[in-house]
Each structure stands twice: as C-alpha cells, then as structure tokens.
C-alpha cells in the first residue's frame, strides 16, 4: 500500500482538526448551541471549507475514515469463510489499526451521537447506508448480486449487533474493551445465537 501524498495528508489533518474543534465545542457549549460558523472560526477555516469536508453539522460527529478500512478487510477474507466470520475478522483487524489511537475520540463521538436526539435519528439512517455498503463488499467477495435480499438481512443483523455493543460500551463509560465486546457479539451471531446458561 502506498503512503498518502502531501496533499492527502494535509486534507486529512484539516479534516481531523475540524472534527476535534467541533467535538470540543459540542462538549463545552452543547451540540444545539454550537454553530458551523463557530466551529469554522475556532478551526481557522472558512465555513465553505467546513462544508467541503462535512456536508452537515451532524456529519462532523458521525463520519470517520474507518469504514473503508473495514470494507478492504472484508474483501480480503477468503470466500469460504461465512458472512459473519468475514465481518468478524474484518472488525478484529480494522479495530486493531485505529482503536488504541482513537479510543477517546471514538468515545466522545459515540457519546454525542447516542445522547443527542438529532444525531441518534441520523445513526438509524446511517446504519442503513453503512449496512448497504458492507453488504456490497460481502456480495463482491462472494460473487453474488448486491440486491440479494439475504445481504440486507445479514447487514441488518451485523449493524444491530454493533449498535447494541456501542450502547453497552457507552453505558460503561468506555471502560470495557470495545474490540473484545464486538468480537464476542459477532461470535454469538456467528454461532446462531446459541446462548448457554
């Protein structure tokens, strides 16, 4: 894999700066009380630059660079591995690449997303889109049609499992090991929900 060029690194740095500033302002002032203009001013960018990186204020909380990593990992898993097993392997490798570095950022973003009504509604819509994206990666891996209804069911189950784990992680104030919790939830899904007493 080639290293990103200077332009890509500068764009990633600006994107991260805008998100860091926005999250800090949301914590200090509240999500609803914080405007895009305030975020742009604190980040020393124009509002139009903000919107080049994040189409809406909600996106500055909900968007991240993790999905492409997970999709690339799903596509690497051999086709003989089942759908949940492939997703589980991708999550394990993907989280290893960013969890330690971004744990506090992820916790703050998820805390805002799950406790702010406007963002919580967006999560539901975003889960559908993300599930469709993951479903497409699974379809390519298996060589099946992306419109196969089984993929929608699988994607819904996977996204539901991850959402439940994130809610549990937030309830614990992020003290638990999120990657291990995700792996346990996906193992349960992979085993067909066989719950032992």
C-alpha positions as CSV (number, residue, x, y, z in Angstrom):
1,X,0.0,0.0,0.0
2,X,1.4,3.4,-1.0
3,X,1.8,6.2,1.5
4,X,-0.7,9.1,1.0
5,X,0.8,12.2,-0.7
6,X,1.3,15.6,0.9
7,X,-2.0,16.9,-0.4
8,X,-3.9,13.9,1.1
9,X,-2.1,14.2,4.4
10,X,-2.9,17.9,4.6
11,X,-6.6,17.2,3.8
12,X,-6.7,14.5,6.5
13,X,-5.1,16.9,9.0
14,X,-7.6,19.6,8.2
15,X,-10.5,17.2,8.4
16,X,-9.3,15.9,11.8
17,X,-8.7,19.5,13.1
18,X,-12.3,20.5,12.2
19,X,-13.7,17.4,13.9
20,X,-11.6,17.9,17.1
21,X,-12.6,21.5,17.4
22,X,-16.3,20.7,16.8
23,X,-16.3,18.0,19.4
24,X,-14.6,20.2,21.9
25,X,-17.2,23.0,21.3
26,X,-20.1,20.5,21.5
27,X,-18.9,19.4,24.9
28,X,-18.3,22.9,26.1
29,X,-21.5,24.6,24.7
30,X,-23.8,21.7,23.8
31,X,-24.5,20.4,20.3
32,X,-27.5,22.5,19.5
33,X,-25.9,25.7,20.8
34,X,-22.8,25.3,18.6
35,X,-22.9,26.7,15.0
36,X,-20.9,25.7,12.0
37,X,-19.6,29.3,11.9
38,X,-18.2,28.9,15.4
39,X,-16.5,25.7,14.5
40,X,-15.0,27.2,11.4
41,X,-13.7,30.2,13.3
42,X,-12.1,28.1,16.0
43,X,-10.6,25.8,13.5
44,X,-9.4,28.8,11.5
45,X,-11.1,27.7,8.3
46,X,-14.0,29.3,6.3
47,X,-17.5,27.9,6.6
48,X,-17.2,26.8,3.0
49,X,-14.1,24.8,3.9
50,X,-16.1,23.1,6.7
51,X,-18.8,22.1,4.3
52,X,-16.2,20.8,1.8
53,X,-15.2,18.3,4.5
54,X,-18.5,17.7,6.2
55,X,-21.8,18.3,4.3
56,X,-23.7,18.9,7.6
57,X,-23.0,19.6,11.3
58,X,-24.2,16.1,12.1
59,X,-21.6,14.6,9.7
60,X,-18.7,16.1,11.8
61,X,-19.8,13.7,14.6
62,X,-20.9,10.7,12.6
63,X,-18.4,10.5,9.7
64,X,-15.0,8.8,10.0
65,X,-12.4,7.0,7.9
66,X,-12.9,3.6,9.4
67,X,-15.5,2.1,7.0
68,X,-13.1,1.9,4.0
69,X,-10.6,0.0,6.2
70,X,-13.3,-2.5,7.3
71,X,-14.5,-2.9,3.7
72,X,-11.0,-3.6,2.4
73,X,-10.5,-6.2,5.2
74,X,-13.9,-7.9,4.4
75,X,-12.8,-8.2,0.7
76,X,-9.5,-9.9,1.8
77,X,-11.3,-12.7,3.6
78,X,-11.5,-16.0,1.6
79,X,-15.0,-16.7,0.1
80,X,-15.2,-20.0,2.0
81,X,-15.5,-18.0,5.3
82,X,-19.1,-17.3,6.2
83,X,-20.6,-13.8,6.1
84,X,-20.4,-13.2,9.9
85,X,-17.0,-14.8,10.2
86,X,-15.7,-12.5,7.4
87,X,-17.2,-9.4,9.1
88,X,-15.8,-10.5,12.5
89,X,-12.3,-10.9,11.0
90,X,-12.5,-7.5,9.3
91,X,-13.6,-5.8,12.6
92,X,-10.8,-7.5,14.5
93,X,-8.1,-6.3,12.1
94,X,-9.7,-2.9,11.4
95,X,-10.1,-2.0,15.1
96,X,-6.5,-3.1,15.7
97,X,-5.5,-0.3,13.3
98,X,-7.2,2.6,15.0
99,X,-8.8,1.7,18.4
100,X,-5.8,2.5,20.6
101,X,-5.0,5.7,18.8
102,X,-8.6,7.0,18.5
103,X,-10.3,5.4,21.6
104,X,-11.1,8.8,23.3
105,X,-12.2,10.4,20.1
106,X,-14.5,7.5,19.3
107,X,-15.9,7.5,22.8
108,X,-16.7,11.2,22.6
109,X,-18.3,10.9,19.2
110,X,-20.4,8.0,20.2
111,X,-21.5,9.7,23.4
112,X,-22.7,12.7,21.5
113,X,-24.3,10.5,18.8
114,X,-26.3,8.4,21.2
115,X,-27.4,11.2,23.5
116,X,-28.3,14.0,21.0
117,X,-31.8,13.3,19.5
118,X,-30.9,14.8,16.1
119,X,-27.8,12.6,15.9
120,X,-29.5,9.5,17.2
121,X,-32.0,9.8,14.3
122,X,-29.2,10.1,11.9
123,X,-27.5,7.0,13.3
124,X,-30.5,4.9,12.3
125,X,-30.3,6.3,8.7
126,X,-26.5,5.9,8.6
127,X,-26.7,2.3,9.8
128,X,-28.9,1.5,6.8
129,X,-26.3,3.1,4.4
130,X,-23.3,1.5,6.1
131,X,-25.1,-1.8,6.1
132,X,-25.7,-1.5,2.4
133,X,-22.0,-0.6,1.9
134,X,-20.9,-3.6,3.9
135,X,-23.4,-5.8,2.0
136,X,-21.9,-4.7,-1.2
137,X,-18.4,-5.7,0.0
138,X,-19.8,-9.1,1.0
139,X,-21.5,-9.5,-2.3
140,X,-18.3,-8.8,-4.2
141,X,-16.4,-11.2,-2.0
142,X,-18.9,-14.0,-2.6
143,X,-19.6,-13.1,-6.3
144,X,-23.4,-12.6,-5.7
145,X,-25.8,-9.9,-6.7
146,X,-25.7,-6.8,-4.4
147,X,-29.5,-6.8,-4.4
148,X,-29.7,-10.3,-2.9
149,X,-32.3,-9.9,-0.1
150,X,-30.1,-12.2,2.2
151,X,-27.5,-9.4,2.2
152,X,-30.0,-6.9,3.6
153,X,-30.9,-9.4,6.4
154,X,-27.2,-10.1,7.1
155,X,-26.2,-6.4,7.1
156,X,-29.1,-5.5,9.4
157,X,-28.1,-8.2,11.9
158,X,-24.4,-7.1,11.8
159,X,-25.3,-3.4,12.3
160,X,-27.7,-4.3,15.0
161,X,-25.1,-6.2,16.9
162,X,-22.5,-3.4,16.6
163,X,-25.1,-0.8,17.8
164,X,-26.0,-2.9,20.8
165,X,-22.3,-3.2,21.7
166,X,-21.7,0.5,21.3
167,X,-24.6,1.3,23.6
168,X,-23.2,-1.2,26.2
169,X,-19.8,0.4,25.9
170,X,-21.2,3.9,26.5
171,X,-23.2,2.7,29.5
172,X,-19.8,1.5,30.9
173,X,-18.4,5.0,30.1
174,X,-15.9,3.3,27.7
175,X,-14.1,1.4,30.4
176,X,-14.7,-2.0,28.7
177,X,-12.6,-3.4,25.8
178,X,-14.7,-2.4,22.8
179,X,-13.0,-4.6,20.3
180,X,-13.3,-7.7,22.6
181,X,-17.0,-6.8,23.1
182,X,-17.6,-6.6,19.4
183,X,-15.8,-9.9,18.8
184,X,-18.0,-11.6,21.5
185,X,-21.2,-10.2,20.0
186,X,-20.2,-11.3,16.5
187,X,-19.2,-14.7,17.8
188,X,-22.7,-15.0,19.3
189,X,-24.2,-14.0,15.9
190,X,-21.9,-16.5,14.1
191,X,-23.0,-19.3,16.4
192,X,-26.6,-18.7,15.6
193,X,-27.5,-17.0,18.9
194,X,-26.9,-20.2,20.9
195,X,-26.9,-18.8,24.4
196,X,-25.7,-21.1,27.2
197,X,-26.9,-20.8,30.8
